[in-house]
Amino acid sequence: MKDIKENILQYLQIYQENPLNFIPLIIDLVIVIFLAYNLLKIVKDSRAWQLVKGIALLIVATWLSRMAKFKYTKLHFICCNELGSYTSNNNFSTRN
């Protein structure tokens, strides 16, 4: 936790020394937020919305299991190990 706090303070100190570095950061954030908003607006009206919600749920579950240090629970094992091996071992090609 100390490392995170030190990194944040160092990061803020860099921007305090040269405030013009904030401009590209703000522009980048505005572009990413704009693209994410429009993508979600397009997806929300389609059947892909359920897929997006499922992926978001898996990301949140993985993040929570890492934050709570549940390294030896089924949730962490499924999120971090099983899902990755499932998607990499399956061949999703069509039949010939």
Secondary structure in CASP SS format (residue, H / E / C, confidence):
PFRMAT SS
TARGET T0000
AUTHOR 0000-0000-0000
METHOD secondary structure of the structure
MODEL  1
M C 1.00
K H 1.00
D H 1.00
I H 1.00
K H 1.00
E H 1.00
N H 1.00
I H 1.00
L H 1.00
Q H 1.00
Y H 1.00
L H 1.00
Q H 1.00
I H 1.00
Y H 1.00
Q H 1.00
E H 1.00
N C 1.00
P H 1.00
L H 1.00
N H 1.00
F H 1.00
I H 1.00
P H 1.00
L H 1.00
I H 1.00
I H 1.00
D H 1.00
L H 1.00
V H 1.00
I H 1.00
V H 1.00
I H 1.00
F H 1.00
L H 1.00
A H 1.00
Y H 1.00
N H 1.00
L H 1.00
L H 1.00
K H 1.00
I H 1.00
V H 1.00
K H 1.00
D C 1.00
S C 1.00
R C 1.00
A H 1.00
W H 1.00
Q H 1.00
L H 1.00
V H 1.00
K H 1.00
G H 1.00
I H 1.00
A H 1.00
L H 1.00
L H 1.00
I H 1.00
V H 1.00
A H 1.00
T H 1.00
W H 1.00
L H 1.00
S H 1.00
R H 1.00
M H 1.00
A C 1.00
K C 1.00
F C 1.00
K C 1.00
Y C 1.00
T C 1.00
K H 1.00
L H 1.00
H H 1.00
F H 1.00
I H 1.00
C H 1.00
C H 1.00
N H 1.00
E H 1.00
L H 1.00
G H 1.00
S H 1.00
Y H 1.00
T H 1.00
S H 1.00
N H 1.00
N C 1.00
N C 1.00
F C 1.00
S C 1.00
T C 1.00
R C 1.00
N C 1.00
END
